[in-house]
Amino acid sequence: MGAYDSGFDRDALINNYTIKNIDENNNVYKSGLRNGDIVIKYDFPKWGSPDQIVTIKTTKGEFKFRPESANKKDI
């Protein structure tokens, strides 16, 4: 179990319940989340594990994605 990249500004989520600075190459973007989305509820994997599913509920709906490893390498 290692650290993962959430694909967006996690502090903005925690402090303002808003999605900001989303990485368009990350699974979070592929799930349908976009900059400016207002978050109602979120559930992150325990212990920073990229093997679990993240669930984020916004005013637009519920989005699920697998976070990417912080050590991910594109080949």
N, C-alpha and C positions, 0 to 999 in steps of 0.2 A: 504494500500500500504506500503510495507516494502522493506528493502534492499534485494538485491539478490547477489548470487555468480556467477560470470561470467564463472567460470570453467577454467580460464587460467590467465596468467599475463596480466592484462589490461594495465599496464604501457608500456609493450613491444609493445602492439598493438598501443597505442597512440603515442609513441615516435619513433618506428621503423617499424610500419605496419607489424609486424610479430607475429604469434601465438607461444607462448612459455609456458612451464610449464603447459601443459594441464592436467586436471584431467580426467582420463579415466573412472571414474564412473559418470561423469557429462553429462548433455544433450548436451553440446557443442561437446563432443567426439562422442556421439551417432549420431549427425547430419552429421558427416564425416570430421570435421575439425581435423587437425593433427599438431603436433609440426613442426615448420619450414614453415608452410604455409605463403605465402606472401599475405597480404591484400591490396586490391585495394580501397575498400569502406566499411564502416560499419554504421549501424544504431542501436543504443541502445534504449531500452524503456525509456520513459520520467519518471522522478522522481524515478528511481530505482525500478519500478514496475515489479515483476516477472509474472504479468498477461499479459504482452505484448510479442510480438515476436521480437527476435533479428535477424537481417539480416547482414551477413558478406559475401562480395564478395571477392574471392581470384583469383589467377591466375588459379586455378583448377575448379572454378565454384562458384555458389551462395549457401550459407548454411543458413538455418533458424532453430531456436530452441527457446524454451521457457526457460528462465533462471530459475535456481532453487533458492528457498528461502534460505537466509543465515541461517535460523533457521531449515532447513530440518533435519528430524530425520529418520534414517533407522530403520524399525521395522521388 
